[in-house]
Amino acid sequence: MNNKNKILNDFWDILNLAEDYISSGLIKNHSGFAVSSDSLEKISADISVCKQCRLGQTRNNTVPGSGNHNPMLMIIGEGPGAEEDKTGQPFVGRAGQYLDKWMEAIGLNRHDYIFLGNIVKCRPPKNRDPFEDEIALCLPYLERQIALLKPKLILSVGRISSQVLTHSNLGIGKLRGKSYEYQGIELITTYHPSAVLRILMSTESRYGKTLKE
Ligand code: URA
């Protein structure tokens, strides 16, 4: 099997794993990182005025995250891209639309079952990787969100968010396929939808063939 097909097969395996976790109704006790007066609205308001790091100078809109407030699944990406920076909503560009298809494939949608968020809440210029200090300053917002949302399962997409949430330097190929815990919640990791989309598009243009999409 060539490398691209292996990545796609691995990716479908992880979606099946997510489906298994969700349908088994697995809920872990949650230790809680939130202060009792905290709320999602307050977190979003705090993010909206945040200027703790350099990303606050270049963003157009903060992207705190959105979706169901009692989610089965919380999907965490790296950070907003151009479309997200324009609209203030997570995963609304091409990768996000493709992510919607993944979710539909396992019977979920972003409004009823999922909360979508990111490691950093402001767009890094030219979509560069967020720097370590930017991640460290932004992470408490995500931790507060997780503590309030208490998802049954966290799915981290892509290398950056997966390394941060698993406290590892390994690449996504090594991190994926195992289960971890973050704030007492089951965490699984997989490729970023933009990476899978890139592979699909290059395979299609080379072979004129549509793979599982
Ligand atoms: N990629 C991400 O990781 N997050 C978004 O919100 C959009 C694209």
Residues whose N, C-alpha, C, O or C-beta is under 5 A from the ligand:
A	BS01	URA	G77 E78 G79 P80 G81 E84 P90 F91 A95 N118
